[in-house]
Amino acid sequence: MHPLDNVIWEALSTRQTAFAASFGQGRRFVVEVSSLAAFREASPEGYQSLEGLVGSRGTIRIFLESPYEDRRGWTLVARAPLVQMVWENGHALNPSTVRSPPEIVELNLTHSPEMIELAALTKPGPFDKRTHELGRYVGIFREEKLVAMSGERLKVPGYTEVSAVCTHPEHTGHGYARLLMTDVMRGIRRRGEIPFLHVREDNGRAIELYERLGFRRRVVRHLAVIRKD
């Protein structure tokens, strides 16, 4: 099996075990880090294991190979096809040609409230109190306000995910996403790893940007946000 096939499970079973809560065939990130969860396989036993991790009325996000099918004891909150893309173009990380590029700031715990606020506004994916602990995050500030960010999320052997790519709607059109993603990707490549990412299948604008940066489509996964009844 390729390490990106069941990527959340693989991350929580290898490089990110420090953030994992486990029960039977289920794994999830601890609550303050992320709502992402996974099972070894999408079987009745797998879903029963997730029940042991979620508790009553708890909500998690899982990636599936096929669209979610209704199951007793769970309520589907949201769903979306996700394109998994892997970086393959060695020429896409050339220095920026933007005139007077803005300063790129390393983000840390002190920036967590602003990171959560920006993610809540732009909705790049779940971002919680301790998500920033998963890897290196960088951002751009304007008038002392965080207006764009990107960073690392899922990590499996040989690969690191580029995630939380977002820009405040009042500051789009300046190339901030490309600048920040390129910076994050260079860091990943320096470690000898390959960047990958997930993007909603209907987000054509983002997919075009990612393809220009050298990402290529690998597979489609199906995000399901489910709540325990």
C-alpha positions in Angstrom: 0.0 0.0 0.0 1.2 3.5 -0.9 1.7 5.7 2.2 -0.8 8.2 0.8 -3.6 5.7 0.2 -4.9 5.8 3.8 -3.0 8.9 4.7 -4.6 9.9 8.0 -4.2 6.4 9.3 -0.6 6.2 8.1 0.3 9.6 9.7 -1.2 8.6 13.1 0.5 5.2 12.9 4.0 6.5 12.0 5.3 10.1 12.1 2.5 11.6 14.1 1.8 9.0 16.8 2.5 11.7 19.4 -0.8 13.4 18.4 -2.8 10.1 18.1 -5.6 8.7 20.2 -6.3 5.1 19.4 -9.1 2.6 20.0 -9.3 -0.8 18.2 -9.0 -0.2 14.5 -9.5 3.6 14.8 -7.1 6.5 15.1 -7.8 10.2 15.5 -5.8 13.3 16.3 -6.3 14.5 19.9 -9.2 16.9 20.0 -7.3 20.2 20.3 -5.0 19.3 17.4 -7.5 18.3 14.7 -10.9 16.5 14.1 -9.3 14.2 11.4 -9.7 10.5 12.1 -9.2 7.2 10.3 -9.6 3.5 10.5 -7.6 0.6 9.1 -10.5 -0.2 6.7 -14.1 1.1 6.2 -15.7 -1.9 7.9 -18.3 -2.2 10.7 -15.4 -2.9 13.0 -13.7 0.3 11.8 -16.7 2.5 12.5 -17.2 0.8 15.9 -13.6 1.7 16.7 -14.3 5.4 15.8 -17.3 5.3 18.2 -14.9 4.6 21.0 -12.8 7.6 20.1 -15.6 10.1 19.5 -18.1 9.8 22.3 -21.7 11.0 22.3 -22.4 13.8 19.8 -18.7 14.0 18.8 -17.8 15.1 15.2 -14.9 13.8 13.1 -13.6 14.1 9.6 -12.6 11.0 7.6 -11.2 10.4 4.1 -12.8 7.5 2.2 -12.1 5.8 -1.1 -15.8 6.1 -2.1 -18.6 8.4 -1.1 -19.9 7.9 2.4 -22.9 5.7 2.8 -25.4 6.2 5.7 -24.7 4.2 8.8 -26.8 3.6 11.9 -25.5 5.6 14.8 -23.9 8.4 12.7 -25.2 11.6 11.0 -23.6 13.0 7.9 -22.8 16.6 8.5 -21.0 17.4 5.2 -19.2 15.7 2.4 -16.9 16.7 -0.5 -14.7 15.0 -3.1 -11.1 15.9 -2.5 -8.3 15.8 -5.1 -5.1 14.5 -3.6 -2.2 16.1 -5.5 1.6 15.3 -5.3 4.4 17.6 -6.2 6.4 16.3 -9.2 8.0 19.4 -10.9 11.5 20.2 -9.8 11.4 23.6 -11.6 8.5 25.1 -9.8 10.4 26.4 -6.7 12.4 29.1 -8.4 12.9 32.3 -6.5 9.8 34.7 -6.5 9.7 37.3 -9.3 7.3 39.5 -7.2 8.7 43.0 -6.8 9.4 43.8 -3.1 8.0 40.5 -1.8 6.5 40.8 1.7 8.2 39.5 4.8 7.4 35.9 5.5 7.0 35.3 9.3 7.4 32.0 11.1 4.2 31.5 13.1 4.0 29.9 16.6 1.8 29.6 19.6 1.5 33.4 20.1 -0.1 33.6 16.7 -2.6 30.8 17.3 -5.6 33.0 17.9 -5.0 34.9 14.6 -4.4 31.6 12.7 -7.7 30.2 14.0 -9.5 33.4 13.1 -8.2 33.5 9.6 -9.0 29.8 9.0 -12.5 30.3 10.3 -13.0 33.2 7.9 -11.5 31.5 4.8 -12.3 27.8 5.6 -9.2 26.0 4.1 -10.0 23.1 6.4 -10.3 22.4 10.1 -7.8 24.4 12.2 -7.9 24.1 16.0 -6.0 25.4 19.0 -3.0 23.1 18.6 -3.0 22.5 14.8 0.1 24.7 14.5 2.1 22.0 16.4 1.8 19.6 13.5 4.6 21.4 11.5 6.1 24.6 10.3 3.6 27.4 9.6 4.4 30.7 7.9 2.3 33.9 7.3 2.2 37.4 5.9 1.1 40.4 8.0 -0.3 43.7 6.9 -0.7 46.5 9.4 0.1 44.0 12.2 -2.7 41.7 11.1 -2.3 38.1 9.8 -3.7 38.1 6.2 -2.3 34.9 4.7 -0.8 31.7 5.9 0.3 28.2 4.9 1.9 25.3 6.7 2.4 21.5 7.2 -0.2 19.1 8.4 -0.2 15.3 7.7 3.2 13.6 7.7 3.9 10.1 6.5 7.2 8.4 5.6 8.7 10.4 2.7 5.8 12.9 2.4 4.5 16.0 4.1 1.2 17.7 3.4 1.0 21.4 2.5 -2.1 22.7 4.3 -4.1 25.7 5.7 -3.4 27.7 2.5 -5.6 30.8 2.9 -5.7 34.5 2.3 -8.0 37.1 3.8 -10.5 38.1 1.1 -9.4 41.8 1.4 -5.8 40.8 0.5 -6.2 38.5 -2.5 -4.5 39.1 -5.8 -1.0 39.7 -4.5 0.4 36.2 -4.9 0.6 35.5 -1.2 -0.6 31.9 -1.4 2.1 31.1 -4.0 4.8 32.8 -1.9 3.9 31.0 1.3 3.4 27.6 -0.4 6.7 27.9 -2.1 8.4 28.7 1.2 6.8 25.7 2.9 7.6 23.4 0.0 11.3 24.4 0.0 11.4 23.4 3.7 9.9 20.0 2.9 12.2 19.4 0.0 15.3 20.3 2.2 14.3 17.4 4.4 14.3 15.1 1.4 10.5 14.7 1.5 7.8 15.2 -1.2 5.0 17.8 -0.7 1.4 16.7 -1.3 -1.9 18.3 -0.6 -5.7 17.9 -0.7 -8.1 20.3 -2.4 -11.9 20.3 -3.0 -12.6 19.0 -6.5 -14.8 22.0 -7.3 -12.1 24.5 -6.4 -10.8 25.0 -9.9 -8.9 28.2 -9.2 -6.8 26.6 -6.4 -6.2 23.5 -8.5 -4.8 25.7 -11.3 -2.4 27.4 -8.9 -1.2 24.0 -7.5 -0.6 22.7 -11.0 1.5 25.7 -11.8 3.5 25.0 -8.7 4.2 21.5 -9.9 1.5 19.4 -8.3 -0.2 16.6 -10.2 -3.4 14.8 -9.4 -3.0 11.4 -7.8 -6.4 10.2 -6.6 -9.8 11.5 -5.5 -10.7 10.9 -1.9 -14.1 11.6 -0.3 -14.3 13.7 2.8 -17.1 12.9 5.2 -17.8 15.0 8.3 -19.8 12.7 10.6 -21.3 13.1 14.0 -22.0 10.3 16.5 -25.7 10.2 17.4 
